[in-house]
């Protein structure tokens, strides 16, 4: 037997599975290149219309099934939108009528233009849009070329399929075959395939170096989606270890289910509002899945940078209203567009910037392009009729910035009223605290805002002048640096004067070691990544009165080593897992 190897990749979807490696040879149909005669036009157009109709009916049928998750519904709805896009349909017809392409070539070339466009943007969210178009194209090609609709019919629960790339449709088919895990050479954590994998509890590990040279057809594997490891040819000791780990995982999942329906409060009875950070509409079902208090941060950037044209008011309204309605009466906090012109250069003419992070981005970009902000705010105002929505503005420098954004918000409400369009003006509006000047102006901001939300990622970056994406200075990116903590505490203290709620939605709120520190500083509202939700909740429930005393009496003007000691020694008992409970 070959020697055991541990292969390290990136965990995309958590879970454990054992099985045999099966390479999936993507069977792409060979596209005929011949042109057609004019006498064949009607027949080819009919084939196209039948393929479109069949695909739409197929997707609508899936959407009506009871066992389809919300994530699946969102992704399938996106594909349905592509199939009903009038511009795309017109281009398909033109390729047949004007260029005399056969129907398969018309589908291939028309979709290829859209796919190439999105890939050229060199952005992860654009890459996802390209993947959606590629998935829909394959669906249509299978219809017009009678291609195998289920290439995975030979797979079973003992199979570990290996893909070069995987589409959302592929993930759905794997689920129907009972496959518990797969490996992908290329797959991002934010892709629709990854989101669907997590929703369907299919483990995934991606980006394993030299995968094809190392893993061969039929090799026995253990896939650990949590650690991002794949064990090749596991020995008896490894098999025993992972069998125990699987049992522990099941116990943890049972405990988390129990935790789901418990109050999110400290031992002293202080209620902590624990919400979620999300970046895609299909993640909204996590609110009910985890029983969170709602969405503390919905990043709306994908709506703008994944489109060939700016999203209309109606398009945004449909998305926001559906999300708000789904989680009502819980809160959906929408952050307005938070990107710079470099991400919208294909839609809005902008000058290149030497340093975009310090340039025209966030609220600055929105105020410089008020038509973009007005469209978004009017869509949110209308959507607020369907549920509880809050709005927050990103990269606010001071109270003047906020008041200018608020003025536009109020004028949007006036405009809707004058037009007789139904909307709700009962929308709390607040601001992100992610620039030192905003934290130092938090007294004035707390007086004017309905709520504040501390974005620790940028607050650390701008306070310490360190690029959080630059590995060469990563040692300087210290989230609990005394200077950062003083700004957080000042914001909490200033907000308390006016009873203005403060949420902490940055990465710090998702790191268990920081939870007792943040609660001791007075935080009562946290918004976290879904993957950290139960971890954070369990730490919250272990915090007692002593936490508040420890942090209250701590001098944040001290040195970093002293703060290290506070976080990692003094407060450690409040986040340390009791491992014996899993035995």
N, C-alpha and C positions, 0 to 999 in steps of 0.2 A: 504493500500500500504506500502511496506517495506520502511524503512528509507534510504535516500540517503547516499551513501558512495563515497568517492574519493579514488581510488586505484592508487598508484604510482608505475610505472614501468620505463622502459627505452624506450624512443622514437627512433624507428628504421627508420621509414619513415614518413615524415610530412603529415598532412592532418587531416580533421575533418569528422566524420561520425556518424550517429545515426542509431541504429538498435537493433535487438534481438539476444541474445547470442545463438549460435548453436555449440555445441561441435562436433568436427570432430573425429569420432572414426576411426583411421587409420586401414583400412581394408586390412591387409597384407594377401596375399594368404597363405594357409597352404601348406608347401612344402612337397611333398611325399618323403618318405625316402627309398623306395624300390630300390633295384638294378635291372638291366635289364639283359636279356639274350643276348648272342652274336647275335642271330637272330634279335634282336630289334635295333642293333647298327645303321644300315642305316636309319631307321625311325627316331630315336632320333637325329642323326646328321642333317637330313633334317629339322626337327622341329627347331633346333638351327639356321641353315642357313636362314630359312624363317623368324624367329624372328629378326635376325640381319639385314636382307635385308629390312624387313618392317619398322624396327626402323630407319634405315638410310634414307629410302625413306621419312618417316614421318618428320624427322628433316630437310632434304633437302627441302622438300615442305614448311615447316615453314620459312626456310631461304630465300626462293624466294618470299615470300609474301611482298607486298608493305608496309603494315602497321606495320611491325616488326621493333622495335627500334634497335639501334646499340647495346644496352646492351643485348637485347634478342639474337641478332645474335652472340655476343661473347660467351654467355653462351651455346647456342645451338651448336655452333661450338666446344666448349670444350667437350660437350657430344658426338658429332660426332667423335671427335678424339679418345675418349675412345672406341667407337664401331668399330673403324678401327685399333685399336692397335694390331699388329701382335702377340705380346707376350701374350696378354690377350686371343685372339682368339685361339692360340695354347693351352693355359691352359684349356680353355673350352672344346676343342676337346679331350684333354688328359683325362679330368675328365670323359668323356663319354666312350671313347675307352679303356682306361687303367684301370680305376676304376669302370667302369660299372655303373656310376651314371645315373639316369634318367635326362632328359634335365633340368628340373626345379631345381633339386638338384645340378646339375653341375653349373648352373648359380649362385645359392645361395652361394655355398661354394667357388667358384672361386672369386666372388666379395667380399665375406666376408673376405678373406685373405688380399685383398688390403685395404678394409675399416679398418680392425683391425690394419694394418700396419700404416696407416695415423693417426688413433686415438692414437696409442702408442707414437707418437711424441709429444703429449701434446702441440700443437701449434695451434693457431686460423686458420692460413692459411692452415695447414695440415688438420684441421677439415673440412674446406670448401672442400678440395679435397676429403675427405671421403664422404661428402654429395653429391658431384657430382657422385661418383661411386654408392652410394645408390640409387640415382635418376635414373641412367641408368639401374641399376639392376631391379628396379621396373617396368620400361618400358618394359624390356625384359620378365619379369615374367608375366606381364599382357598379353603379346602376346602368350606365350606358354601355359598359363593356362586359357585363355579366361576370364580374370578378368575384371571387370567394368572399361572401359577406362576413364570415367568421374564420379568420386565419389561425385562430387559437383553439380550434375544436379538439385537438389532440392533447391539450394541456389539462392537468388535474391538480389536486391539492398537494401532490408531491413535486410539482414542477416549480423551478425558479427560472422564469424566462429572463433573458438578457437582451436588451434593446440598445440600438445605437441612439434612437430618439423614440419617444413614446407620446401618443396623442391622447386626449381625453376619451375619445371613442375606444381606443385600445384598453384603457383602464377599466371602462365599463364592461367590456367583453371579458377581461381577466376576472372581474368580480363574479360574473355569471358562470365562469368555469370553476370557481372556488379556489382560485390562486390566492395565496396568502402573502406573497412577496415577489418583488422583481428587482432587477438591477438595470440601471440605465447609464450609458456612457455620458449622455448629455441630458440634464434635467435640472431646472432651477426650482428652488423652494417656493417661488411665487407663481409658477406656471399653473395653468388650469389642470394639467395632468397631476401635478403634485397636490393641489387642493382636493381634487377628486379622490386621490389615493388616501389622503388623511380622512376624508369623509367616509370612505368605504372600508377603512381599517386595513389597507393593504400596505405592508412595509415596503420601503424603497431606500436603496443606497445608490448614489450616483458618483461619477467622477473618480473612479478607481484607476490609478495609473497603470498602464500596460495590461489592461484587463484581458484583452484577447490573447495576449502572449502567455498569460498566467492561468486563466481558467479555461478549461476545455469542456466540450460537450459531454454531458453525463457525470461530471465531477459532483461529488456530494458537498453541499454548502450549508452553512448557517448564516442567515442574513439578520443583522441586528440594526434595524433602522434608527434606534435611539442613539447608539454610539457611532453609527456610520461605518461599522466594521462588517466584513464578510470573512467567515472562517472557511478556508478551503481544506477539504479532507480532514475534518476534525477528529482528534483521537478520543479515546474513551473518557479521559479526564475532561476534555472540552465538552463532550456530549453531556456528561453529568452536570457540569457547571451550567450549561445553557438550559438544561432541563429544569434545574433549580431556579434559574433566572426567569424562566417562563412561568413557573409557579408563583414566584415573587411578584412578577408583573401582573398576574391575574389577581393576586391578593391586593396589590396597590390599586388596581382598577376598581376592585370591590370597595376599598376604603374611600377612593375618590367619589364613587357613586354615593356612598354614605355622606361624604363631605359636601356633596352637591346640594343637599337639602338642609344643611345646617346654616345657622346664622353666621354671617361674616362679622364677628365681633371679638374683641380682646377678652381676656379673663376678667377684666374689670367691668365688662358689659358695654364698652364703647363700640358703637357700630361703625364699621369701616365700609365705605362705598367702594366696591371692587368692580370696575368696568373693564372693557376690552379695547385694545387698539386693533383696528383692521384697516386693510388697504384695498380690498376688493368687495363688491356688493355680495358675492357668493359666500363670503365669510360671515354674513349676518346671522346664519343659523347657529353659529357658535354661542350666541347669547342664550338661547334656550338649552342648547346642549350642555353648557357649563353652568347655567343658572346664574349668569353674571347680572349686575345691576343695569346693564345696558352697554352702549358704546361710548367710551370716553374720548375716542379719537378716531374719526373716519377720514383717512387721507384721500382727498379727491383727485390727486394728480393723474391717476390712470385715465380718468374721464377725458383729460385734455391731451396727454402725450401719446395715447394709443389710437388716435383718430386721424383720418386723412383731412378732416375739417373740424373746426371748433364745434363742440357739442352745443346743440340748440337748447333754449330754455325748456322746451317740451321734453327733449331727451333726458335732461338732468332731472326735471320734475318727476318723470316716470320712475327713475331709479331711486331718488330720495323718498318719494311717497311710498313706494313698495317696501323699502327698508324700514321706514318709520312705522308703517302699518303692521309689519310682521312682528316687531318687538314691542308694540304698544301694550301697556302704558309706560314701558321703560324708555329711557332717554337715548336718542341718537345725537351725538355731538359731532357736527360737521365742521371740519377745518377747511376754510377756503383755500383755493389753489396755492400751493407752496412750492413753486419752482421759478426758475429764471427764464429769460428769453432764449437761452441756449437750447432749451428743451422744446421750444415752440417756434424755432427759426423757420420751419417749413410752412408755418401758418401765419405768423406775425413777423414782419421784417424787424430785425433787431441787430444792433451792432455787437460784434464780438467783444467779450470782456476778458481782461487779463486775469481777473480773480473773481469768478462768478459768486463765490461764497460771501464775498463782501460787496457784491454789486447789486444789480437791479433784480431782486428776487423777492418771493413772499408777497407781503402786502405792498411793498414798493412797486413791484411789477403790476399788481392788480390796480393800484392807484394811478399808475402811468398808463394803464389800458382800462379805463373805467367801464367800457362796454363789456369787457370780459367779466368783471366783477358784478356788474349790474345783472347780467344774464344769470349768473350763478345765484345771486341773492334773491332774485325774483322767483327762480325755480324752488329755492328753499322755502320762501314765504308761502308759496302755493302748497308745497308738500307738507307744511306744518299743520294743515287741516287733517292730516291722516295719522298724526301721532305726535309725540313730544320730541321736539327738535331744539337743539342749541347750536349757535354759530360761534366759532372763534376764529380770530384773525391771526395769521402767523407773522413772525419777525417784526412785531411792533416795537418801536424804539422808545416811545414815551406816550403820554396821554394825548398829545396833539395828533399823533398818528392814529390812535384809536378813535378819537372824535371825528376825524375826517372820514374814516371807514364807516363809523356809525351814521354820519350825515348821509352818505350814499345809501346805506341800508334803509333809513327812514324815507328818503326820496323814492326808493323802489316801492315801499309800501304805499306811499301816496299815489304813485303812478298806477299800481294795480287797482287801488280804490277808485281812481278816476275812470279807469277802463271797465269797471264793474266786474273784475275778475276775482273770484273767491280766493281768500288767503287768510292766514292767521298772523296777527301782529304780536301774539303772546309768545315771542321767542326770546329767551335769554341770550344776550350777546356778550361775549367775553374776549379775552386775548391770551395768546401764548406769552409766557415769560421765558424767553430763551436767549435774550441778549442782556448783558450786565446792566445796561442803561435802563431796561425795562424793570429789572429787579430793584434797582436803586430808585426807580420812579413808582414802585409798587404801591406806595401810600396813595398817590393821586389816581393811579389806575384802579385800585380797589374801590375808591370812592365813586368812580364813573362806570365801572364794569359790573355786570351781573355775576360774573365768575372769572377766575383766573386759572390757567393751566400751565404748570411748569414743565417745559420740555428740556429735560436735563441733558440730552445729547448735545444740542447746540449750546446750551448754557455752559457746559464744560469746555466745549471747543472754543467759544469766544472769550471765556474768562481766562483760560490758560494759553490762548493763542496757539492751539495745537490742532492740526488736521486729524480728525478721528479716523480717516481712511488711509493715513500715511504710516506705514509700518516703521519707518526709520525714526519716528518720534512717538511711537506708541507708548513708551515708558512715561511720557509726560501727560498722557490722557488718564488722569486720576479722578474718577467720579466723586470720591469722597475727600478731595482736596479741601483744606480748611476754607479757602477763598470761595469755593463753590457752596459749601455748607452754609457759610455766613449769608450768602445771597438767597439761598433757599429759606433759611430761617427768617431773614428780614421780610421776605415776601409773605410767609405764613403769619408773622406777627402783625404786619401792616394790614393784611386782609382781615384778620380777626377784629380789628378796631371797628370795621364797618359790617361785620358778619357776612363778608363776601366769601363764598365757597372757593376753595383752592384744590385743584386736582394735580397730581403728579403723574404725567403720562410718558415720561422719558424712560430710557432703558433701566435707570436706577430702580424704578418701581417694580421691575420684573426680576430683579436679582435678590434672592432670599436674604443674603447677608445684610442688605441695606434696609430691610423692612422694619426691624425694631428701631433702627436709627431714625427713619422717617416718621414712624408713629410717635416716638419719643419727642420729636421736634414739633409735633402737633398736627401731622398730616392725617386727615380723615377720609380723603378721597384719592384712590389710586386707580390708574388705568394701565393694564398690563397686556403683554403678549399672551395669546391663548395657551401656548405651550407651558407658560409659567403660572397659569391661573391657580391651579390646585396647590402648587408648591407655596405660592404667596399666601393663599388662604390659610393653609395649615400653620404657617409662621405667625400670621395675625392672631390666630386662636390661641397661640402659646404666650403671647405678650401679656405681661401683668403690670401692676402699678410700679414695680421696681424699674421697669424699662424707662418710664417717664422720669423717675428720679435720677437715674444714671445720666440720661441725656440732658435733662434740665440743668443739672449742676456741672455740665461739662463746658470747658472753656474752648470755644471754637477759634480763638485767636492763637491757639497753641501750635506746635509743630506737627508736620504730617505723621511722623512716627507715633505720636500720642493719639492721633485720630485712628491710625491703623490699629493700635492697641484697643481703643474703644470698640471699633467695629468687629475686629476678628478675635478678640479675647473676652472683653467684658460682656459683649452682647451675644457671644456665640451660643450660650445655652438656649437662647430663644429661637434659633433657627436650626439647631442641630437635630437631625432625625433620630427618633428612638428606634434603632434597628431591630431591637428585640421584638417589636410589635409585628414584624414581618416574618418572624420565625415560625 
